[in-house]
Amino acid sequence: MSFHSDFIGQTDGIDRTAPVRWRRMEGATSVFWQARGVRGGRGYYLSQHPRIMVFLDEVSSIRLSNDSGGRAHLGRALPRVLYVPAGLPMWTHFTCDHSFAHLDLHLHRDRLLKMLTPALGRSAALDVLARPVESEATRSLPDTGGASGGGNGRACASSDPCRDAGRGPCHRASGSRVGRGRP
């Protein structure tokens, strides 16, 4: 039986640039997104299952927060690789127009626990599953050229993140979307 993610995403100023690609497997669901966000765009994301997120483009101009106080614009730079525990909410804020692609790997918590318990013990495995992990050691990952396929995907990663907005892989988009993780 394939695994279905239980995911909520609410966005404003972030739009898909290509159809979302899903793959369901036993114990996991992978979702490949290509999108574009405008300066001031924002998102809220919550999954009832742990997930690993891998961004295929530079995304440091996107701010990330786990604080519900509506201050995502003050958050930290979004890293390119994250492990997000089940139930941990995320808010994002775009500091400039930016195209990007990323892979979400939603994992069945009990299956992960079963794999980790023999090596760590149940208590330590539960602790590991509950702790978010963000990797800054991803600068060597190649960019996909922006989700639009042109340029190097880094137009918003200069010392002035919005200086190049609207050129290269950064494009203007508008609209909002509220979606659930089940197509």
Secondary structure, DSSP 8 states (H G I E B T S, - for coil): ------EEEEEEEEEESS--EEEEETTEEEEEEEEEEEEEEEEEEEESS-EEEEESS--TTEEEE--TTS-GGGSEE--SEEEE-TT--EEEEESS-EEEEEEEEEE-HHHHHHHHHHHH-HHHHHHHHTS-EEE-TTTTS---S-TTSSS-S-TT-SSSTTTTTTSTT------EEEEES--
